[in-house]
Amino acid sequence: MRRLLTALVAACAFALGASPVLGAGAIHMTQDVTGDVIVCGANTYTVTSGTLRIVLHEGFSASGNINFTGTLTPQHVVAEDGAGNVYSLVGAFWFGATANANTGGVQSTFTGKLQIVSSGGGTVDSVNVMMHISPNGHVSNFDFGTCVPPM
C-alpha cells in the first residue's frame, strides 16, 4: 500500500497541473499489494494477496478551477502476522482537493479507515486517520488508529 499511496500523491500533483483537455473523467485501475507491510505497534502484518481498486476523478470549470478525488478500496486483501495468523483488510482511503483559479486558494482532505479483521470477525488493529489543509494553510490532523498509516 505504501507504493500505491506514493503513486497516488504523484497522480494528485499531476491532476493539479493537468490541462482541461486531459480532465473531466474517471480513471479506474487496480494495484497488487502483495508484499506490502502494515505496522501496528508490536504487530506487523504482511499482505499475502489482494489488490486495491483505485478510482481517480478530476474536473475543471470554465473559470479554470480544478478538483480531483481518489478512492482506494481493498479487494480480497489478506495479511499474515509474525505468528502466521491470517487476517482480512477492509476499509477505504479517500482524498480530494480543489484549487481556485481566481484566488489561488487550495484545499485538500485525506481520510483513511482500514480495519485488520481476524478470521473470527473481530477488528484487531486499525488505521483511522484524517487530515485537512484549509486554503489559509491551516492543517487539521487526527489519528485514532493503532497502526501507522501506509504512506
C-alpha positions as CSV (number, residue, x, y, z in Angstrom):
1,M,0.0,0.0,0.0
2,R,2.9,2.3,0.6
3,R,3.9,2.0,-3.1
4,L,0.4,2.7,-4.1
5,L,-0.1,5.8,-1.9
6,T,3.2,7.2,-3.2
7,A,1.9,6.8,-6.8
8,L,-1.4,8.5,-5.8
9,V,0.4,11.5,-4.4
10,A,2.2,11.8,-7.8
11,A,-1.2,11.5,-9.6
12,C,-2.6,14.3,-7.4
13,A,0.3,16.6,-8.3
14,F,-0.3,15.7,-12.0
15,A,-4.1,16.4,-11.7
16,L,-3.5,19.9,-10.2
17,G,-1.1,20.7,-13.1
18,A,-3.1,19.0,-15.9
19,S,-4.7,20.9,-18.7
20,P,-8.5,20.8,-19.2
21,V,-8.0,18.6,-22.3
22,L,-6.8,15.8,-20.1
23,G,-9.5,16.1,-17.4
24,A,-13.2,15.6,-16.8
25,G,-13.2,11.9,-16.5
26,A,-12.6,9.0,-14.1
27,I,-9.7,6.6,-14.2
28,H,-10.2,3.1,-12.8
29,M,-7.4,0.7,-12.1
30,T,-6.2,-1.9,-9.7
31,Q,-2.8,-2.4,-7.9
32,D,-1.5,-5.7,-6.5
33,V,-0.5,-5.0,-2.9
34,T,1.1,-8.4,-2.2
35,G,4.2,-7.9,0.0
36,D,3.2,-4.6,1.5
37,V,3.6,-4.3,5.3
38,I,1.4,-2.6,7.9
39,V,3.0,-1.8,11.3
40,C,0.7,-1.6,14.3
41,G,2.7,-1.2,17.5
42,A,4.2,-4.5,18.3
43,N,2.3,-6.2,15.4
44,T,3.4,-6.3,11.8
45,Y,1.2,-7.6,9.1
46,T,2.5,-8.6,5.7
47,V,0.0,-8.7,2.8
48,T,0.0,-12.1,1.2
49,S,-2.7,-11.5,-1.5
50,G,-5.2,-9.0,-2.8
51,T,-5.5,-5.8,-4.7
52,L,-6.6,-2.2,-4.3
53,R,-9.3,-0.8,-6.5
54,I,-8.4,2.8,-7.4
55,V,-10.8,5.4,-8.8
56,L,-9.5,8.8,-9.7
57,H,-11.6,11.7,-10.9
58,E,-10.6,15.1,-12.0
59,G,-12.7,18.0,-13.1
60,F,-12.3,21.5,-14.5
61,S,-14.6,24.5,-14.5
62,A,-15.0,27.1,-17.3
63,S,-13.3,29.6,-14.9
64,G,-10.2,27.4,-14.5
65,N,-11.0,25.9,-11.1
66,I,-9.7,22.4,-10.6
67,N,-11.0,19.5,-8.5
68,F,-10.0,15.9,-8.1
69,T,-10.7,12.9,-5.8
70,G,-9.4,9.5,-5.4
71,T,-10.7,6.4,-3.6
72,L,-8.8,3.3,-2.8
73,T,-10.7,0.2,-1.7
74,P,-9.0,-3.2,-0.7
75,Q,-10.3,-6.1,-2.7
76,H,-9.8,-9.5,-1.1
77,V,-6.7,-8.4,0.8
78,V,-5.3,-11.0,3.1
79,A,-2.4,-10.4,5.6
80,E,-0.4,-12.5,8.0
81,D,1.2,-11.6,11.3
82,G,4.5,-12.9,12.5
83,A,2.9,-15.9,14.2
84,G,1.2,-17.0,10.9
85,N,-2.3,-15.8,11.8
86,V,-4.4,-14.7,8.8
87,Y,-6.4,-11.5,8.7
88,S,-8.6,-9.7,6.2
89,L,-8.1,-6.0,5.4
90,V,-11.3,-3.9,4.8
91,G,-12.0,-0.2,4.5
92,A,-11.1,2.6,2.2
93,F,-8.9,5.6,1.7
94,W,-10.3,8.8,0.1
95,F,-8.6,12.1,-0.8
96,G,-9.7,15.2,-2.7
97,A,-8.6,18.7,-3.4
98,T,-9.8,21.8,-5.1
99,A,-7.9,24.8,-6.5
100,N,-9.5,28.2,-7.2
101,A,-8.1,29.8,-10.3
102,N,-9.1,33.3,-9.2
103,T,-7.7,33.3,-5.6
104,G,-5.0,30.7,-5.9
105,G,-6.5,29.0,-2.9
106,V,-6.1,25.3,-2.5
107,Q,-7.7,22.9,0.0
108,S,-7.3,19.2,0.4
109,T,-8.6,16.4,2.6
110,F,-7.4,12.8,3.2
111,T,-9.3,10.2,5.2
112,G,-8.2,6.6,5.8
113,K,-10.1,3.8,7.5
114,L,-8.6,0.4,7.3
115,Q,-9.5,-2.5,9.7
116,I,-7.5,-5.6,10.2
117,V,-10.0,-8.3,10.9
118,S,-9.4,-11.7,12.5
119,S,-10.8,-14.9,11.0
120,G,-13.3,-14.8,13.9
121,G,-14.6,-11.5,12.6
122,G,-13.2,-9.0,15.2
123,T,-11.1,-6.0,14.4
124,V,-7.6,-6.4,15.9
125,D,-5.9,-3.3,14.6
126,S,-6.9,-0.3,12.5
127,V,-5.8,2.8,10.5
128,N,-8.2,5.6,11.3
129,V,-6.8,9.0,10.1
130,M,-8.0,12.3,8.7
131,M,-6.1,15.3,7.5
132,H,-7.4,18.6,6.1
133,I,-5.5,21.5,4.7
134,S,-7.5,24.7,4.5
135,P,-7.0,27.4,1.9
136,N,-5.3,29.6,4.6
137,G,-2.7,26.8,5.2
138,H,-4.2,25.6,8.5
139,V,-3.7,21.9,8.9
140,S,-6.0,19.6,10.9
141,N,-4.7,16.1,11.5
142,F,-6.3,13.3,13.5
143,D,-5.1,9.8,14.1
144,F,-7.3,7.4,16.2
145,G,-5.9,4.1,14.9
146,T,-3.5,1.6,16.2
147,C,-1.4,1.3,13.0
148,V,1.0,3.6,11.2
149,P,-0.9,4.8,8.0
150,P,0.7,3.1,5.0
151,M,2.1,6.2,3.3
